[in-house]
Amino acid sequence: MCFTLYGGFIGINVAGWIIVILALISILVGVTMAIPQTDFKRLIGYAAVAEIGFILLGLGAGLASLSGNSVDAYGIKAMEGSIFHIFNDALDIGLLFFVAAVVSYATGQRNLNNLCGLGRKMKYTTFLFIIGLAAVAGLPPMNGFASKFLIYESVFHLNPILAIIGILGSIMMLAIFVKAFSGAFLGPPVPELETYKKVPRSMLFAMSIVVAIIVFFGLFPDLIVDNLAHPAAQALVNHSEYISHAIRIGGV
């Protein structure tokens, strides 16, 4: 849509840099607001804001790069990483919200200050949270690593400072979630939370499916990039193909 809405007025390059600026603001706001959070779900919500920033960073870098023939390949890669990260973000943040919901269901608590030692009573949920933490932070071999690597590599060729900011944002998110993990899941159990409500198997099964997809995307990222992200990125670049496809969908 950036091509049809803005391409003829402010240029693709300018539109790309505007999106990059919005991406950096999103990452900064998400990370900054997540640091003081003690509410489990709000913390994850602000993490989602930061992750949307990474999606915008790849898209903006792709649009900005497409104005120069020498970096067209990196522009495509940036868009591929951005599109791939849309899928990954939905899975990773979704898993963390699942975990927060399970913790709230079992303990009746969302305040991280009132949670401690969950790892001893909720071992499987703890394991799932670690998977989600690693995926959001972009650690290998999780899916977030593959999409963020594409974004970082492409953004670095556009401007190394942007890549450094993105990497620092991921490191900060990792530190924030590690702190939340150590506070809620490690340490001695809180006496007030000695009694836990049993978590239904349906909840654990649903989270297990999400984890399986996360690991699959992380181990076989080429399947997603080649069959989904790359065609979508090419469609964004090719005006005529994009317009004709939109017309076909609209039944015109």
Backbone hydrogen bonds in HBPLUS format (Angstrom, degrees):
<---DONOR---> <-ACCEPTOR-->    atom                        ^
c    i                          cat <-CA-CA->   ^        H-A-AA   ^      H-
h    n   atom  resd res      DA  || num        DHA   H-A  angle D-A-AA Bond
n    s   type  num  typ     dist DA aas  dist angle  dist       angle   num
A0005-LEU N   A0001-MET O   2.84 MM   4  5.85 161.5  1.87 158.3 163.7     1
A0006-TYR N   A0002-CYS O   2.96 MM   4  5.33 151.5  2.05 126.2 135.4     2
A0007-GLY N   A0002-CYS O   3.09 MM   5  6.35 127.2  2.38 142.3 154.3     3
A0007-GLY N   A0003-PHE O   3.03 MM   4  4.44 130.1  2.29 106.3 119.4     4
A0009-PHE N   A0006-TYR O   3.00 MM   3  5.34 153.9  2.06 114.3 122.7     5
A0010-ILE N   A0006-TYR O   3.07 MM   4  5.91 158.7  2.11 158.8 165.0     6
A0015-ALA N   A0011-GLY O   3.03 MM   4  6.24 165.4  2.05 152.5 157.1     7
A0016-GLY N   A0012-ILE O   2.82 MM   4  6.00 152.1  1.90 148.5 156.5     8
A0017-TRP N   A0013-ASN O   3.08 MM   4  6.43 155.4  2.15 148.0 153.4     9
A0018-ILE N   A0014-VAL O   2.96 MM   4  6.25 151.1  2.05 150.6 158.9    10
A0019-ILE N   A0015-ALA O   3.04 MM   4  6.31 157.0  2.10 147.4 153.1    11
A0020-VAL N   A0016-GLY O   2.92 MM   4  6.23 150.2  2.01 144.8 153.9    12
A0021-ILE N   A0017-TRP O   2.99 MM   4  6.22 157.7  2.04 145.7 150.4    13
A0022-LEU N   A0018-ILE O   3.02 MM   4  6.34 159.5  2.07 147.7 153.3    14
A0023-ALA N   A0019-ILE O   2.82 MM   4  6.04 146.2  1.94 144.5 154.7    15
A0024-LEU N   A0020-VAL O   2.95 MM   4  6.30 156.6  2.01 152.6 157.4    16
A0025-ILE N   A0021-ILE O   3.02 MM   4  6.30 157.2  2.07 149.0 155.4    17
A0026-SER N   A0022-LEU O   2.92 MM   4  6.12 156.2  1.97 145.4 152.0    18
A0027-ILE N   A0023-ALA O   2.93 MM   4  6.24 159.8  1.97 152.9 157.8    19
A0028-LEU N   A0024-LEU O   2.91 MM   4  6.06 165.8  1.93 148.9 153.2    20
A0029-VAL N   A0025-ILE O   2.82 MM   4  5.95 169.4  1.83 155.3 158.4    21
A0030-GLY N   A0026-SER O   2.91 MM   4  5.92 164.4  1.94 145.7 151.0    22
A0031-VAL N   A0027-ILE O   2.98 MM   4  6.08 170.6  1.99 152.4 155.0    23
A0032-THR N   A0028-LEU O   2.90 MM   4  5.90 165.6  1.92 149.9 154.8    24
A0033-MET N   A0029-VAL O   2.90 MM   4  5.88 164.9  1.92 151.6 155.7    25
A0034-ALA N   A0030-GLY O   3.06 MM   4  6.04 135.6  2.26 136.0 147.6    26
A0035-ILE N   A0031-VAL O   3.22 MM   4  6.40 141.3  2.38 148.7 156.3    27
A0037-GLN N   A0034-ALA O   3.23 MM   3  5.32 150.0  2.33 105.5 114.4    28
A0112-LEU N   A0038-THR O   2.61 MM  74  5.11 175.2  1.61 160.1 160.8    29
A0043-LEU N   A0039-ASP O   2.98 MM   4  6.15 158.2  2.02 157.5 163.5    30
A0040-PHE N   A0110-ARG O   2.81 MM  70  5.31 168.7  1.83 150.4 154.2    31
A0044-ILE N   A0040-PHE O   3.23 MM   4  6.56 157.6  2.28 146.1 151.4    32
A0045-GLY N   A0041-LYS O   2.89 MM   4  6.12 149.7  1.98 143.2 152.6    33
A0046-TYR N   A0042-ARG O   2.95 MM   4  6.26 156.4  2.00 154.6 158.3    34
A0047-ALA N   A0043-LEU O   3.02 MM   4  6.28 144.2  2.15 140.3 151.1    35
A0048-ALA N   A0044-ILE O   2.92 MM   4  6.24 143.0  2.06 144.3 154.1    36
A0049-VAL N   A0045-GLY O   3.17 MM   4  6.58 142.8  2.32 138.1 147.7    37
A0050-ALA N   A0046-TYR O   3.13 MM   4  6.48 155.6  2.19 145.3 150.4    38
A0051-GLU N   A0047-ALA O   2.94 MM   4  6.24 152.5  2.01 145.9 154.0    39
A0052-ILE N   A0048-ALA O   2.95 MM   4  6.19 148.0  2.05 146.8 154.5    40
A0053-GLY N   A0049-VAL O   3.23 MM   4  6.55 141.1  2.39 136.8 147.0    41
A0053-GLY N   A0050-ALA O   2.99 MM   3  5.00 122.7  2.33  93.3 108.6    42
A0054-PHE N   A0050-ALA O   3.29 MM   4  6.82 138.1  2.48 139.9 150.1    43
A0054-PHE N   A0051-GLU O   3.09 MM   3  5.13 124.3  2.41  94.9 108.3    44
A0055-ILE N   A0051-GLU O   3.21 MM   4  6.62 151.3  2.30 144.3 151.6    45
A0056-LEU N   A0052-ILE O   2.96 MM   4  6.29 162.3  1.99 153.6 157.7    46
A0057-LEU N   A0053-GLY O   2.83 MM   4  5.99 144.8  1.95 141.6 152.3    47
A0058-GLY N   A0054-PHE O   3.12 MM   4  6.37 159.0  2.17 148.0 150.7    48
A0059-LEU N   A0055-ILE O   3.12 MM   4  6.40 163.2  2.15 148.8 153.7    49
A0060-GLY N   A0056-LEU O   2.75 MM   4  5.82 169.2  1.76 153.6 157.1    50
A0061-ALA N   A0057-LEU O   2.94 MM   4  5.96 161.2  1.97 144.0 149.8    51
A0062-GLY N   A0058-GLY O   2.96 MM   4  6.05 149.8  2.05 140.3 148.8    52
A0063-LEU N   A0059-LEU O   3.02 MM   4  6.34 160.6  2.06 152.8 156.9    53
A0064-ALA N   A0060-GLY O   2.91 MM   4  6.10 162.7  1.94 152.3 157.5    54
A0065-SER N   A0061-ALA O   2.89 MM   4  5.91 149.3  1.98 142.7 150.8    55
A0066-LEU N   A0062-GLY O   3.13 MM   4  6.21 140.1  2.29 142.9 152.1    56
A0068-GLY N   A0065-SER O   3.16 MM   3  5.97 170.8  2.17 124.7 127.6    57
A0071-VAL N   A0068-GLY O   3.21 MM   3  5.77 155.0  2.27 114.1 120.6    58
A0072-ASP N   A0069-ASN O   3.39 MM   3  5.15 173.2  2.40 102.7 103.6    59
A0075-GLY N   A0071-VAL O   2.99 MM   4  6.29 145.2  2.11 147.6 158.3    60
A0075-GLY N   A0072-ASP O   3.07 MM   3  4.93 119.2  2.46  90.7 106.5    61
A0076-ILE N   A0072-ASP O   3.01 MM   4  6.37 153.3  2.08 152.5 158.2    62
A0077-LYS N   A0073-ALA O   3.05 MM   4  6.34 159.4  2.10 143.6 149.5    63
A0078-ALA N   A0074-TYR O   2.85 MM   4  6.02 152.2  1.93 144.0 151.3    64
A0079-MET N   A0075-GLY O   3.11 MM   4  6.38 156.5  2.17 144.9 150.3    65
A0080-GLU N   A0076-ILE O   2.85 MM   4  6.16 155.1  1.92 150.7 158.6    66
A0081-GLY N   A0077-LYS O   2.88 MM   4  6.13 161.6  1.92 150.5 154.8    67
A0082-SER N   A0078-ALA O   2.94 MM   4  6.17 151.7  2.02 142.9 151.2    68
A0083-ILE N   A0079-MET O   2.86 MM   4  6.08 165.8  1.88 155.3 158.0    69
A0084-PHE N   A0080-GLU O   2.87 MM   4  6.00 163.9  1.90 151.3 156.5    70
A0085-HIS N   A0081-GLY O   2.88 MM   4  5.93 146.3  1.99 138.6 148.2    71
A0086-ILE N   A0082-SER O   3.15 MM   4  6.47 129.2  2.42 137.8 150.0    72
A0086-ILE N   A0083-ILE O   3.16 MM   3  5.24 137.2  2.35  96.7 108.3    73
A0088-ASN N   A0084-PHE O   3.11 MM   4  6.44 165.6  2.13 147.8 152.1    74
A0089-ASP N   A0085-HIS O   2.71 MM   4  5.64 159.7  1.75 144.0 149.7    75
A0090-ALA N   A0086-ILE O   3.21 MM   4  6.34 160.2  2.25 142.3 147.0    76
A0091-LEU N   A0087-PHE O   3.13 MM   4  6.44 154.3  2.20 147.5 154.5    77
A0092-ASP N   A0088-ASN O   2.78 MM   4  5.95 177.3  1.78 163.0 163.7    78
A0093-ILE N   A0089-ASP O   2.96 MM   4  5.74 157.6  2.01 145.1 151.2    79
A0094-GLY N   A0090-ALA O   3.09 MM   4  5.60 138.4  2.27 119.9 132.1    80
A0095-LEU N   A0091-LEU O   2.87 MM   4  6.05 149.1  1.96 143.4 151.0    81
A0096-LEU N   A0092-ASP O   3.11 MM   4  6.45 159.2  2.15 148.6 153.7    82
A0097-PHE N   A0093-ILE O   2.94 MM   4  6.21 155.6  2.00 150.6 157.1    83
A0098-PHE N   A0094-GLY O   2.93 MM   4  6.17 148.9  2.03 142.7 151.8    84
A0099-VAL N   A0095-LEU O   2.92 MM   4  6.29 157.4  1.98 151.7 156.8    85
A0100-ALA N   A0096-LEU O   2.92 MM   4  6.20 162.3  1.96 149.0 153.7    86
A0101-ALA N   A0097-PHE O   2.88 MM   4  6.07 153.1  1.95 145.8 153.2    87
A0102-VAL N   A0098-PHE O   2.89 MM   4  6.21 153.4  1.96 150.5 158.2    88
A0103-VAL N   A0099-VAL O   2.88 MM   4  6.15 163.0  1.91 156.3 160.6    89
A0104-SER N   A0100-ALA O   2.93 MM   4  6.09 160.1  1.97 145.1 150.9    90
A0105-TYR N   A0101-ALA O   2.85 MM   4  6.01 151.2  1.93 143.1 151.5    91
A0106-ALA N   A0102-VAL O   2.87 MM   4  6.05 158.6  1.92 150.8 156.1    92
A0107-THR N   A0103-VAL O   2.91 MM   4  5.91 157.5  1.96 150.7 156.4    93
A0108-GLY N   A0104-SER O   2.71 MM   4  4.74 139.0  1.88 124.3 135.4    94
A0197-LYS N   A0106-ALA O   2.89 MM  91  4.41 176.2  1.89 132.8 133.9    95
A0114-ASN N   A0111-ASN O   2.99 MM   3  5.52 152.0  2.07 113.0 121.4    96
A0115-LEU N   A0112-LEU O   3.25 MM   3  5.12 164.6  2.27 101.9 105.9    97
A0117-GLY N   A0186-LEU O   2.97 MM  69  4.68 143.9  2.10 132.0 128.0    98
A0120-ARG N   A0117-GLY O   3.28 MM   3  5.91 157.4  2.33 114.8 119.7    99
A0118-LEU N   A0184-ALA O   3.09 MM  66  6.16 166.3  2.11 139.4 140.8   100
A0121-LYS N   A0118-LEU O   3.12 MM   3  5.45 131.1  2.37 105.9 118.0   101
A0122-MET N   A0118-LEU O   2.73 MM   4  5.60 157.7  1.78 166.9 173.6   102
A0119-GLY N   A0185-PHE O   2.81 MM  66  4.50 147.5  1.92 116.1 123.5   103
A0126-THR N   A0122-MET O   2.94 MM   4  6.11 149.8  2.03 147.3 156.5   104
A0127-PHE N   A0123-LYS O   2.98 MM   4  6.29 153.7  2.06 147.0 153.5   105
A0128-LEU N   A0124-TYR O   3.01 MM   4  6.32 156.3  2.06 148.6 154.7   106
A0129-PHE N   A0125-THR O   2.95 MM   4  6.20 149.8  2.04 145.2 153.4   107
A0130-ILE N   A0126-THR O   3.07 MM   4  6.37 151.3  2.15 147.3 154.6   108
A0131-ILE N   A0127-PHE O   3.13 MM   4  6.49 153.0  2.20 146.1 153.0   109
A0132-GLY N   A0128-LEU O   2.99 MM   4  6.31 162.6  2.03 150.0 154.2   110
A0133-LEU N   A0129-PHE O   2.80 MM   4  5.97 157.1  1.85 150.4 157.2   111
A0134-ALA N   A0130-ILE O   2.95 MM   4  6.13 165.2  1.97 150.1 153.3   112
A0135-ALA N   A0131-ILE O   2.95 MM   4  6.14 154.1  2.02 148.2 155.9   113
A0136-VAL N   A0132-GLY O   2.97 MM   4  6.12 167.2  1.99 153.4 155.8   114
A0137-ALA N   A0133-LEU O   3.06 MM   4  6.17 156.7  2.11 147.1 153.9   115
A0139-LEU N   A0134-ALA O   2.93 MM   5  5.21 174.3  1.93 160.9 159.1   116
A0138-GLY N   A0135-ALA O   3.12 MM   3  5.14 146.7  2.24  97.5 107.6   117
A0142-MET N   A0139-LEU O   3.03 MM   3  5.98 150.4  2.12 133.9 138.9   118
A0145-PHE N   A0142-MET O   3.19 MM   3  5.74 141.6  2.34 110.4 119.6   119
A0147-SER N   A0143-ASN O   3.43 MM   4  6.83 165.6  2.45 159.6 160.9   120
A0148-LYS N   A0144-GLY O   3.01 MM   4  5.94 160.7  2.05 144.8 151.1   121
A0149-PHE N   A0145-PHE O   2.87 MM   4  5.82 147.9  1.97 143.2 151.9   122
A0150-LEU N   A0146-ALA O   3.26 MM   4  6.50 156.5  2.32 142.6 147.6   123
A0151-ILE N   A0147-SER O   3.13 MM   4  6.42 157.6  2.18 144.9 151.0   124
A0152-TYR N   A0148-LYS O   2.78 MM   4  5.98 170.5  1.79 155.8 158.2   125
A0153-GLU N   A0149-PHE O   2.90 MM   4  5.95 168.4  1.91 150.9 154.6   126
A0154-SER N   A0150-LEU O   3.15 MM   4  6.21 163.7  2.17 144.4 148.8   127
A0155-VAL N   A0151-ILE O   2.86 MM   4  5.93 167.7  1.87 156.9 161.1   128
A0156-PHE N   A0152-TYR O   2.88 MM   4  5.89 150.1  1.97 147.3 154.8   129
A0157-HIS N   A0154-SER O   3.20 MM   3  5.47 127.1  2.49 101.0 113.0   130
A0158-LEU N   A0155-VAL O   3.03 MM   3  4.99 130.8  2.28  95.1 109.1   131
A0159-ASN N   A0155-VAL O   2.78 MM   4  6.01 173.3  1.79 165.0 165.3   132
A0162-LEU N   A0159-ASN O   3.03 MM   3  5.61 131.3  2.27 115.7 126.7   133
A0164-ILE N   A0160-PRO O   3.00 MM   4  6.32 156.8  2.05 151.8 158.3   134
A0165-ILE N   A0161-ILE O   2.93 MM   4  6.21 157.9  1.98 150.4 156.0   135
A0166-GLY N   A0162-LEU O   2.98 MM   4  6.23 158.9  2.03 147.4 153.2   136
A0167-ILE N   A0163-ALA O   2.92 MM   4  6.18 160.8  1.95 152.0 156.8   137
A0168-LEU N   A0164-ILE O   2.89 MM   4  6.09 161.3  1.92 150.4 155.9   138
A0169-GLY N   A0165-ILE O   2.90 MM   4  6.13 148.1  2.01 144.5 153.5   139
A0170-SER N   A0166-GLY O   3.06 MM   4  6.43 151.2  2.15 146.6 153.5   140
A0171-ILE N   A0167-ILE O   2.94 MM   4  6.25 156.1  1.99 150.3 157.3   141
A0172-MET N   A0168-LEU O   2.89 MM   4  6.12 155.7  1.95 147.8 154.1   142
A0173-MET N   A0169-GLY O   3.00 MM   4  6.26 154.8  2.06 144.4 151.2   143
A0174-LEU N   A0170-SER O   2.92 MM   4  6.18 154.2  1.99 146.8 154.0   144
A0175-ALA N   A0171-ILE O   2.95 MM   4  6.25 159.3  1.99 148.8 154.0   145
A0176-ILE N   A0172-MET O   2.90 MM   4  6.16 156.6  1.96 150.0 156.5   146
A0177-PHE N   A0173-MET O   3.02 MM   4  6.22 163.6  2.04 151.6 155.0   147
A0178-VAL N   A0174-LEU O   2.86 MM   4  6.01 151.7  1.94 149.4 158.1   148
A0179-LYS N   A0175-ALA O   2.99 MM   4  6.14 156.0  2.05 144.4 150.4   149
A0180-ALA N   A0176-ILE O   3.03 MM   4  6.33 155.7  2.10 142.0 148.8   150
A0181-PHE N   A0177-PHE O   2.77 MM   4  5.93 153.5  1.84 144.0 151.8   151
A0182-SER N   A0178-VAL O   2.85 MM   4  6.06 164.1  1.88 151.3 155.0   152
A0183-GLY N   A0179-LYS O   3.01 MM   4  6.15 151.6  2.09 145.1 152.8   153
A0184-ALA N   A0180-ALA O   2.95 MM   4  6.02 158.5  2.00 148.8 154.1   154
A0185-PHE N   A0181-PHE O   2.83 MM   4  5.44 159.6  1.88 145.8 152.7   155
A0193-LEU N   A0190-VAL O   2.85 MM   3  5.35 152.8  1.92 116.6 125.6   156
A0194-GLU N   A0191-PRO O   3.34 MM   3  5.43 146.6  2.46 118.4 113.2   157
A0203-MET N   A0200-PRO O   3.15 MM   3  5.59 131.5  2.39 106.9 117.3   158
A0204-LEU N   A0200-PRO O   3.46 MM   4  6.90 161.3  2.50 147.7 151.6   159
A0205-PHE N   A0201-ARG O   2.77 MM   4  5.93 154.8  1.83 152.1 159.8   160
A0206-ALA N   A0202-SER O   2.99 MM   4  6.12 157.4  2.04 142.7 148.2   161
A0207-MET N   A0203-MET O   3.09 MM   4  6.38 160.9  2.13 150.0 154.8   162
A0208-SER N   A0204-LEU O   2.93 MM   4  6.10 146.9  2.05 141.0 150.7   163
A0209-ILE N   A0205-PHE O   3.07 MM   4  6.38 148.2  2.17 148.8 155.8   164
A0210-VAL N   A0206-ALA O   3.29 MM   4  6.63 159.4  2.34 145.8 150.4   165
A0211-VAL N   A0207-MET O   2.96 MM   4  6.25 158.9  2.01 150.4 156.2   166
A0212-ALA N   A0208-SER O   2.94 MM   4  6.16 155.3  2.00 145.7 152.2   167
A0213-ILE N   A0209-ILE O   3.08 MM   4  6.40 154.9  2.15 149.5 155.4   168
A0214-ILE N   A0210-VAL O   2.94 MM   4  6.21 157.3  1.99 150.1 156.9   169
A0215-VAL N   A0211-VAL O   2.94 MM   4  6.18 165.9  1.96 157.4 159.6   170
A0216-PHE N   A0212-ALA O   2.94 MM   4  6.07 157.1  1.99 143.2 150.4   171
A0217-PHE N   A0213-ILE O   2.87 MM   4  6.04 167.4  1.89 154.8 157.3   172
A0218-GLY N   A0214-ILE O   3.01 MM   4  6.19 144.2  2.14 139.7 150.2   173
A0219-LEU N   A0215-VAL O   2.87 MM   4  6.10 150.1  1.96 151.5 158.8   174
A0220-PHE N   A0216-PHE O   2.89 MM   4  5.92 152.2  1.97 152.2 159.6   175
A0223-LEU N   A0220-PHE O   3.33 MM   3  5.89 141.6  2.49 110.0 118.0   176
A0224-ILE N   A0221-PRO O   3.09 MM   3  5.42 122.4  2.43 104.7 117.8   177
A0225-VAL N   A0221-PRO O   2.92 MM   4  6.18 169.9  1.93 160.5 163.8   178
A0226-ASP N   A0222-ASP O   2.82 MM   4  5.64 166.7  1.84 145.7 150.3   179
A0227-ASN N   A0223-LEU O   3.25 MM   4  5.95 152.5  2.33 129.0 136.6   180
A0228-LEU N   A0224-ILE O   2.86 MM   4  5.38 144.0  1.99 139.4 146.6   181
A0229-ALA N   A0224-ILE O   3.07 MM   5  6.41 159.1  2.12 143.4 149.6   182
A0230-HIS N   A0225-VAL O   2.66 MM   5  5.57 162.5  1.69 162.1 161.5   183
A0232-ALA N   A0228-LEU O   3.19 MM   4  6.25 157.5  2.24 146.3 153.1   184
A0233-ALA N   A0229-ALA O   2.90 MM   4  6.09 155.4  1.96 151.3 158.2   185
A0234-GLN N   A0230-HIS O   2.92 MM   4  6.13 161.3  1.95 156.7 161.7   186
A0235-ALA N   A0231-PRO O   2.96 MM   4  6.13 149.0  2.06 142.0 150.4   187
A0236-LEU N   A0232-ALA O   3.10 MM   4  6.40 145.2  2.23 141.5 150.1   188
A0237-VAL N   A0233-ALA O   3.11 MM   4  6.41 148.1  2.22 144.6 153.1   189
A0238-ASN N   A0234-GLN O   2.91 MM   4  6.07 159.8  1.95 152.6 157.8   190
A0242-TYR N   A0238-ASN O   3.00 MM   4  6.15 158.8  2.05 151.7 158.0   191
A0243-ILE N   A0239-HIS O   2.87 MM   4  6.11 167.0  1.89 160.6 163.6   192
A0244-SER N   A0240-SER O   2.93 MM   4  6.00 167.0  1.95 148.4 152.5   193
A0245-HIS N   A0241-GLU O   2.98 MM   4  6.01 153.3  2.05 141.1 148.6   194
A0246-ALA N   A0242-TYR O   2.95 MM   4  6.17 155.2  2.01 147.0 154.0   195
A0247-ILE N   A0243-ILE O   2.91 MM   4  6.17 152.4  1.99 148.9 156.7   196
A0248-ARG N   A0244-SER O   2.96 MM   4  6.19 154.4  2.03 144.1 150.8   197
A0249-ILE N   A0245-HIS O   3.01 MM   4  6.28 156.0  2.07 147.9 154.0   198
A0250-GLY N   A0246-ALA O   3.00 MM   4  6.22 150.6  2.09 141.9 150.1   199
A0251-GLY N   A0247-ILE O   3.01 MM   4  6.17 111.7  2.50 136.3 152.7   200
A0252-VAL N   A0247-ILE O   3.04 MM   5  5.33 155.1  2.10 154.2 152.7   201
A0251-GLY N   A0248-ARG O   3.16 MM   3  5.08 150.8  2.25  96.6 105.5   202
